[in-house]
Amino acid sequence: HIKIYNLSGNLVSNIDNIQNVNFSLNTSQLNSGIYFIYIEDSSKRFYVNKFLKL
């Protein structure tokens, strides 16, 4: 499960049913700015990171 939030804390993308360990994230619909990505794995562990969309 993946959620992406903008710097204001608004949810901008919610992706369910990720089947593979490797995946590509299409950011073309996102405006330029800083985003936070929250990833929940199958063991219910959370990973948080931020990225910059130019």
N, C-alpha and C positions, 0 to 999 in steps of 0.2 A: 504494500500500500504506500503510495507516495502523495504527499501534499506539498504544494508550493504556495508560499505567502509572499506578498510584496512587503516593502519596508514599513508600510502603515499597518501591517497585520491582517490585511484582507486576503482571504483565500482566492487564489487566481487559477489554480489547477488541482484536480483531485483525480488520481489514477488508481484504479483497482485492478485486481486480477493480473498482476505481473507474474508470468510463468517462468521466466528465465533469470539466471543470475546476472547476465549482461543484458543491458537494454539501452536504447537511445532515447533521449528526451528532446522532443521537438520544441524549441523555444521561439519559433517564428511568430507566434501569436502574442508573445510578451513584449511590452514596451521596454525601452532601455531603462536600466535601474538595477538596484540591489534586491535580491530575492533570498528567501530562506527555504531550504528543501528539507522536509521531514520524511524519512524512510523508515517504515516498520517492516521487519523481516518476518519470516514464518514462525520464528521463536518468540515473537512479540517484543523484540528488542528494537529500540529507536535509535536512529542516527540523524544528526542535525548538522547541516552545513549551510554556508551561504555562497552565492555566486553573483557575478556581475554580468548583466546582459548589456552589450554595447549596441 
